[in-house]
């Protein structure tokens, strides 16, 4: 039996390493998004600074937080085998859950995931124990106060971080404007002094407060002399920043890189327990059992030893630091999560990663009405003066930057300050919540959310926030069931759960690679938005358009045949699948139109006049193709779903023949579009005209049958006429798409 528990401890260690990797992939956004988004330095330089902060923070951390030992469960009421079951379930759930969020590119809270996994696992066994032993009360076995405090901290930190981010950034922009280099003569020293002092204070309070070298005497001295330390630091850094400014050093860049280091240090020093706290609790429990519990057995040895705090050996901390640095430097998923937040906060227009939702539309409408009301009562001179401070065309952006270094500085300084204040008040703040919402608040104050993009940005923010709450629910639920399964299923269940977790991680990795491959194929739009050369933009836009329209033709070909065949054979499942494909394709077409409009704005006026009409017509015809397929599918699906009378033999024979010809035409059009070969397109045009004539004849024949009432069912005739009409539309739009595409793709 001891061997089994030794294997579990080893497995917990392996999972800890993997959890460190996926955890860093998730939390890297907290301390890197501002420096990466503003291009404060080369990406490798930012990585190097962040890596040093992560390693120092991990190595100096005490590596253990009591929440992993007795923060959620009361260990004196649980036996060794029960504790190990809970801890293993927590780790299996954690690595899978975090990996799913990383694959989706959404940041989430590692603190919340760990707390609610522990709560779910503990609740499962506490429920079992209370049912089998009435003397045990669930309230005695679970510490719900910690979970409730985390939930409250979520609401408070999200609202406060967003509000202060918006207010402070608005004030900073009023002071420095977008053309900040012309407004830095003396204010920059004051700003730099405040920023550097805030960052150092943050490092002391949040980053190094619980470090292994911090004795009680040091902590007490810092506590007693906080005001003096802050005053001295402020004077020193204000003078230093003024001197550096006179030496032509960009103070904002210094603040951004210093803030990146501070946040990385604090993250590693405090969030390390989210990744290795649970395995170390298991390791401590195993050592206690081997020393004192072998005589009574794993199912009779209570884990009272976990009530005390434990010190982690230095080699565990250094090893964890090395793994975290490795993950930070190599994880593509970390870069993916950073990309999501930078995209939501960027200053300019671009390809939006999120769609539109009713809630986002209502919020935008409410904000516009509020803004209009304020404008009515504000003096005209004041409005004009404020407008001069927010001239975005004067923005000083590094090459490829999403926003400037003024906003990056505010993000880091304010995020650090809010976390430090929350820590000093003993509030369980999440670095993810605070840093993300500060970044969203500053981007809103900077007017980065224009009327054409606000609804998409707000949808993205709501999606990320929703993901945080989903984390809590999913962590609790999954860990609850995993704990029960392993508790009652024993070794076989443990092996099965490990296999399921391994499969989930492998599958997630495969899906991530496929998504990246797909993103690389459509990378042309990003190059278009960054290019300033008209010829390059036109070439890239032609390539991108060809790829997108080819996909629409492929979709049309596949689903026209699928719907027609499914209806003729009364295949309800096939029609439902087609309707699902139509709904998804409609969203893609909307996004294609949106990004296409942005891309066209990068061309000069002459090119837009020559080619713009053909481009927009092509998008319109592609959209009509998708909607025609939808109009074809909807009545067919309703007819079959209601079990109405099917087509008769004559109708089936007529439509089968023409369906094959239409599918063949769509295949040829798709092939020509994909190869960018429009030679002999007149043959497709002639074939399309012939098919439309044939379909018109079928329509006349069916109308004659309706008048003579020889078909026996008006319902099936109406569906049949709809099929013929939409088939004509598909042929017409496909041919028109080919014509305008040839004019857009060629120089004629």
N, C-alpha and C positions, 0 to 999 in steps of 0.2 A: 504493500500500500504506500509506503514511503516513496518508492520509486515513481509511482503515478504522480504524487504531489510534486516531486522533484521535476518531472517532465512538465507539469503545469507551470512551475516557476520559470523554467527555461523558456517555455512558450510565451509566458508573460514578458520575459526579457526581449524575445524576438519581436513580439507585437509592439513593445515599447519603442524599439528602433524604427519599425515601420510607422508607428504613430508620430514619432518625431519628424519623419520625412513628410507625411501628409499634413501634419500640424503646421510645420514651417511653410509648406505650400499654401496653406490657408492664411496664415497670419503674416506672411511677408508683406502683404498689401498694407498692413498697419503702419509700417515704418518706411516703406520704400515708394509708395505711390506719389508722394509730393515731390521727392527728388527726381524720380523717373519722369513724372508728368511735366515738370518744368525744365527738364534737361539741365539740371544744375551742374552736372558733370557727365563724363562718359559713363555708360552703363556699367562697365567693368569697375570704374572707380567707385561708383555708388555701391556696387556689390561688395567691393573690398571693405569700404567703411562699415557697411551693415554687417558684414561677416565678422569684423573685429568686435563690433558691439555685441553681436550674438554670442561669440565665443567668451568674451570677458564676462558678460552677464550670466551665462550658464556656469562658468567655472567658479564665480564668486557667489552663486546662489546657494541657499541652504538646501535646495533641491527637494524639500518636503513641505507640504502644506497639510495642516491637520484635517482638512476636509476629506482627504483621501484615506485617513485613518479612522476618524471618528466624527467627521463633520455632518454626515448624512445618517449613517447607521450608528447604533450604540453597540460597540463590539462586545461588551460584557454579556450581552444576551444571545450572542451567536457563537456557534461552534466552528472549529477550524475548517471543516469540510464545507460548511455553509458560506463562510467568508471567501474561501477560494473559488467557490461557484459564482458568487456575486462578482468578484474581481475579474475572473476570466470572461464572464458575460459582458462586463463593462468594456473590456479591451477589444473583444471581437466586434461589438456594436460600434465602438468609437472609430476604429480604423476604417470600417466600411462606410459609416455615415460621413466622415470627413472627406473620404475619397470621392464619394458621390458629389458632394458640394464643390470640391475642387475641379472635378471633371466638367461640371456645369459652369465653372468660372464664377461662382458666387461665394463671397466671403461669409463665414459664419463664426459663431463664438465657440471656441474650444472649452471655455469655462462652463458655459451653459450645457454643452453636450456632456461633459464629464459629470456635472452635478445631477442632471436629470437621468443619466444612465445609472448612476449610483442610487438615485431615488427609485427608479423603476425596478432595479434588481433587488434592492432592500425591501421594497413594498411587496414584491412577489413572495420572498421567503418569510417576511413578517406575517403575511396573510396565511401562509401555510402553517406557521408555528402557532399563531393565535387560534386557528381552527383545531389543531391537534392538542394544544395545551391551553385551556381556558384561563389559567393563571397568568398567562402572558398577555399584556395589553399592547396593541400596535403602537399607541402613542409613546410607550416606553422604549420601543425598538427603533423608531424613526425620528430623526431630528428635522422636522418640517420647516423650522424657522429659517434655516439657511437657504432652502429652495425658494421660500416666499420672499426673502430679502433679495435674491437674485432677480426674481420676476419684477419686483418693484424697481430695482435699480435699472432694469431694461427700459421701462417707461420713462423714468426720470432722466436717465443719461441720454436717451435718444432725443427727447424734447429739448433739454438744456444745451446739448452739444450743437444741435441744428440752429437754435436761437442765437447762441453766442457766436457761432461761426458766421452767421449772417450779419449780425450787428458789428462785430469787430472787423470783419472784412470790408464792410461798407465804410467804416471810419478810416481804415487803412487806405482804401481807394480814394476817399475824399482828400486825404493828406498827400498821397504820393501820385495819384492819377495813374493812368496806364502808361504814360510817358514818364516813368518814375525817375529816370536819370536827370531830369531837369528840376526835380523837387527834393533833392537829397542833401542840400548844402549843410544844414545843421540837424534837421530832423532825423537823418539816418543814424547819427550817433546815439540819439535818445532811443530810437527804435531798436538798434542793435544792442544797446545796454539792457533794455527791458527783456529782449528776446533771449540773450545769452544768460542773463540772471535767472529767467524763468526756466530755461533748459537745465542749468546746473542745479537749481532747486528741485526740479523734477527728478533729476538723476539721483540726488541725495534722498529724497523722500520716497520715490517709487522704485528706483532702480537698485540702490545699494542699501536700503534700510534693513533688509533681511539677509544681506550677504553674509557669508561665513566668517569674514574678518571683522564684521561690525560687532564690537562688544557692547554690553549694556552701558558702560561708561561713555563710549563714543556716541551712542544714541542719545543718552541723557544730555551730553554736552551740546549736541546739535539742537536738541529740543529746547534747551535753556537759552541758547544764543541764536535762535533762528533769525530774529529781526536784525541783529548785528551782522550776521553772515550775509543776509540779503542786501543790506545797505552797502556793505563793503564791496560785494560783488557788483552791484549796480554802478557804483562810482568807478571801479576799476574797468569794467567792460565798456562803459560809456566813453571813457577817455581812450581806451584801446581802439574801439570802433572808429572814433573820429580820426585817430592817427592812421589807421588802415585805410580809411576813405581818402585821406590826403595822399596816401601812397597808391591810389588808383585801384584798390582792392574792392571787388564787388561784395559789399557787406551782406546782401541778401543771399548770395551763394554760400558765404561762411555760415550764416544762420541755418540755411537749409541742410547743409552737410553735418553741422553740429547737432541739429535736431534729429536727423536720421540716425546718427550714432546713439544719441540718448534714448530714442524710442526703441531701437534694436536691443540696447543693453537692458532696458526695463522689461521688454517683452521676454527676453530669454531668462532674466533673473526671476520673473514672477510667474510667467505662464509655463515654465518648464515642468511644473508639477502637473499640469493638465496632461502631459504626455508620459511622464515617468512616475508620477505620484502613486498611481494605482499599482503598477508592477512592483514598486519599492515597498508598498504596504503588503503586498503578497509575499515578497522576499522576507520582510520582517516577521510576518506571521509564520512562515515556514521555519525560520531559525528558532522562533519561540517554541513551536511545536516539537521540533527535533530535540531541543534542549530539555523541555519540561513535560511534553504531552504524549510521548510514545506509550507510556504505561497505561493511559486511560483511553487512547484511541482518538482518531480524528473527529468522530461524531459525538464525543463527550468532552472535548477540551475547549473550554470557553476562551475567547480571545481578549481578555481584559488588558493584556499587554499593549494593545493598540490605543488605549486611552492616553498613553504618554506620547510626547513628541520624540522624533527620532532624528539623529544626525546622519546625513548621507556621506559616505566615503568620498574623498576628493576625486578618485579615479572614475567614479560613476558620473560626476559632474563634468569632468574634462571630456570623457567619452561622449556624453550627450552633446556637449558643445561642438565637438568634431562632426558628429552626425548632422547637427543642425546647420553647420556651415556648408557641409557637402550638399545637403538638400537645397539650401538657399541658392547655391551656385549652379546646380544642375537641373532642378525641377522645372520642367516646362509648364506644369500646372500652376506653379507659383507665378510665373510670368502671365499665365492666362487670367488668374484672379486679379493681378495688378491691372491688366488691360481693361477688365470690366469697370473698375472704379475710376481709372483715368478717363475712360470713354464717357462715363456719366458726368464727369466734372470738366470736360474739355471746354475751351473758350469758344471755339468756332463751330460751324456746321460740319456735318459729316454723316457717315453711315450710322444709323441708329440701330443698336443691338436689340431694342425692345419695341413692342408694338404699342397700341393705344388701348386703354381700358376706360370703362365708364367713370370709375372713381377719379382717375387722373384727369379726365375731361372736366368733371365737375370742379375739381380743385383749381384747374387753370381758369375756368370761367369765374369762380369766386375771386381768385386773385386779381383778374383783370377788372372786375367790378370794384374791388377794394382800391386798386391803384387809380382807377378813374375818379373815385370819390375823393381820394387824397389830393389828386391833381387839381380838382375844382376849388379846394379851399387853400391851396398853397399859393403864395405870391408868385407872380410871373418872373420877377427878378431872381428869386430863390431857385425856381425851377431851371432857369437858364444857366445860373452859376453851377448847379449840380450837374447839369448836362455836360458842361465843359470838363468836369472831373471824370466823366465816364465815356470818353471818346475811344471806343474800342479800336478804331482804325489807327490809333497812335500806340497800340500795345507793342511792347518790346518782348518778343518771343524768340527763344532760341530755336534753331532749325529743328523742325519736327516736334516742338513742344506743344502740349495740350493747353497749358496755361503758364502765366509768368511767375517769376520768383517771389513777387510780393505775396501772391496768394499761397504759394508753397510755404513761405515763412510763417504766415498766419496759421496755416493748417498744422504745422509741426509745433509751433509755440503754444497755440491755444489748446491743441489736443493734449500736449504734455501737461499744461497747467491744470486742465480739468481733471485729468487722471490723478495728478498729485493732490489736488484739493479733495477729490473723492476718497483717495487713500487715507489722507490725514483725518477725514471724518469717518473712516472705517466703513465706507460704502463699497460693496463688491462690484465695482465698475468693470466693464469689459473693454479692453483696448480696441477691439473690433468695432463695437458700437460707437464709441466716442470718436475715433479717428475717421470712420466712414461718415458719420453724420456731420462732423465739423467740415469735412470736405464738401459735402452736399450743400451745407449752409453758405460756405464761402463762394461756391460756384453760383448759387442763386443771387447773392449780393453783387457779384461781378457781372450780372446780366448775361451769364453764359447760357441761360435757358431762355432763348428767344421764343416768340410765339409759334414759330414753325417747328421748334424742337421740344418745347416745355412738356407737352403731353407725353412724349416718349421718354424723356428723362425722369419724369415723375413716376411713370410706370416702372422704370428700371429701379428707382429707389424703393418703391413699394414692393417690388419683387424681392429685393435683397432683404428688406425688413421682414417681409412675410417668411422668407427663408429662415430667419433667426427663430421665429416662433415655431415654425415647422420643425426646426432642430430639436427644440425642447420636447414637443409632442412625440416626434419619431424616436428620439433617444429613450424617453420613458417607456413607450409602448414596446419597441423592439427588445430592449434589455429586459423588460418584464417577462416576455414570452421566452426569450432565450434562457433566462435564469430558471424558469419553471421546467423547460424541456431538459436542461442539463441536470437539474436537481432530481427529477424523477427518472430520467433516462440513463443516468450513470455514464460510464465510459463510452458506450456506443453513441449516446446522444452528444457527448463532448466532441467525439471524432466527427460526427455528422455536421455539427455546427462549425467546426474548424474548416471542413471541406466546403461548406456553403459560403463561408466568408472568403476563402481562397478563390472560389469560382467567381464570386462577386467582384473581387479586386481585379482578377484577370480580365473578366468581361468589361469592367470599367476602363481598363487600360486600352483594350482593343477599340472600344467606342471612342475614346479620347483621340486615338491615332486616326481613326476614320474621320472624325470631326475636323482634326487639323488638316488632313489631306484635302477635305472638301473646302476648307477655308483658304488653303493655298491656291486652289484652282480659281477662286474668285477674288484673288488679291489685287486684280487689276484696278478695281474701284478705289482702293486705298492709294495706289500709285497715282491715279488720276487726280485725286484731291490734293496730293502733295506736289504735283508737277506744275511748272509755270511755262513750259514750252508747248505752244499750240499744236505743233505736229505730233509731239509725243502723246499729248492728251487725246488727240483724234485717233491715233493708232491704237492706243490702249482702250479707248471707248468703243471702237469698232470690234476689237477682240472680245471685250466684255459683253457687248450687245449680242454678238454672234453666239457666244456661249449660253447666254440667258434665253435667247429666242429659240435656240436649238433644244433647250430643255423643255420649253413650252410646247414645241411641236412633238417632242417625244412623249410628253404627258398626254397630249391630245390624241396621238396615235394609239397609245396603250389603253387609255380609258374609253375612247370611242368604241374600240373593239370589245373591251371588257363589258361595258354597259349593254351594248347591243346583244352580245352573246348571252349575257346573264339574263336579260329580259326574254329573249327567245326561248331559253331553257328554264325560265322561272327560278333562277338562282338568286334567292334573297340575300345570301351572304355576300355574293359578288357585288351586288348593287350597293350594299351598305359600305363595303370597302371602297368602292368607287366614290361614294358620296364623301367619305372621310378624306380621300385623296383630293377631291375638289376643294373642300374647305381649307386644307393645308396649302394648296396651290394658289388659292385666292390671296392668302397672306403673303406668299412669296412674290406674287405679281404686284401687290401694293408696295412692297419694299423695293422691287425693281424700279417701279415708276418714281418712287421717292428719291432713291439714290441716283437714278438717271437724270433727274432734274438738277440735282447738285452737280453732277458731272458736266452737264451741258453748260453750266455757268462758268466753267473753267476755259471754255473756248472763246476765241475772239468773235466780234460781231459779224464779220464776213462769213466765217465758217458756220456760225449759228444760222444765218440767213440762208446759206446754201444747203446745209444738211439738217438743220434743226427740225424742219417740218417732217422729213422722212423718218427721223428718229422717233419723234413723238407719235407719228402715225403707226410706226411699227409696234410701239408699246401698247397703243390702243387696240390694234388688231390682235396682239397676243392676249390682252385682257379679255377681249370679246371671245376668243377661242375658249378660254377657261370658263367663262360664264355660260357659253353655249353648251359645253359639256355638263355644267351644273343644271341647266334648264332641261337637258336631255335626260339626266339621271333622276331628277326629282319626281316627275310623274310616273316614270317606270318603277321606281322604288315604291311609291305609294300604291300603284296598281297591284304589284306582286304582294306587297305587305298585307293588302286587304283581301288577297285571294280572289281577285276578280277574274273574269274569263280571259284566257290567253289569246294571242293572235291565232287566226285560223291558218290552215296550210298555205293558202294563196298568199296571204300577207307575209308569212314567214319566208316563203320562197322568194318573193319580190325583194324584200329588204335584205335577205342574206346575200343575194347577188350584188346589189349596190353597195352593201357594207364592205364587201371584200375589195371592190374597186376604190372606195374612199380610203380604206386603210392602206392600200397600195400607193395611192396618191400622196398620203401623208408621209409614208416611208420615204418616198422619192424626194419630197420637199425637205424633210429632215436631213437626208443625206447631203443634198445640195447646200443647205444652210450650214451644216457642220463643216463641210469641206470648203466653204466660201467659193463655190463654183456655180455660177449662175448662167452658164452656157446652155443653150437650148431650153431656156425656161419657158419659151413659147409653147413647147410640147405639154408642159404641166398646165399652162393656162388653157390650152385647147381641151385637155382632158377634164379640167375642172368645169368648163362650160358645158361639155357633153354630159357630165354627171349631174349638173344642175338641171339641164333639160330633161334628163331621165327621171330625176326626183320630182320635177313639176308634173310630168306625165303620171307618175304614181299617185301624186296628190289628186289629180283630176279623176283618176280611176276610182280612188277611195271615196271621193265625193259622190260619184255616180252610184257606188254601192250603198252609201248612206241614204241617198234619195230613194233608191229602190228597196231599202230595208232588207237587202239580201244577206248582210253580214250577221244580223241577229243581235248585236250589242253596240250601243252608241258609245259606251265607256271605252271599249277597246279601240274603236275607230278614232276617238279623240286623242288617245295616247299615240296611236299609229301616225296620225297627222302631225302631232308634235314632234315625233321622231324624224319624220321626213323634213319638217321645217328646220329643225336644228341641224340635221345632216347637211341641208343646203347652206346654212350659216357657217358650218365648219368648213365646207369646201370653199365658200366665198372668202372667208377671213384668212384661210391658209394661203390662197392664191394672192390676195392683196398683201399679206405679210411678206411673201416672197418678192413681190414687185417693189415695195418700198425698201425692203432690206437690200436689194440689189442696188438701188439708187444711193442708199446710205453707205454701203460698203465699197462702192467703186468711185472712181474719180470723175466719171462722166457727169 
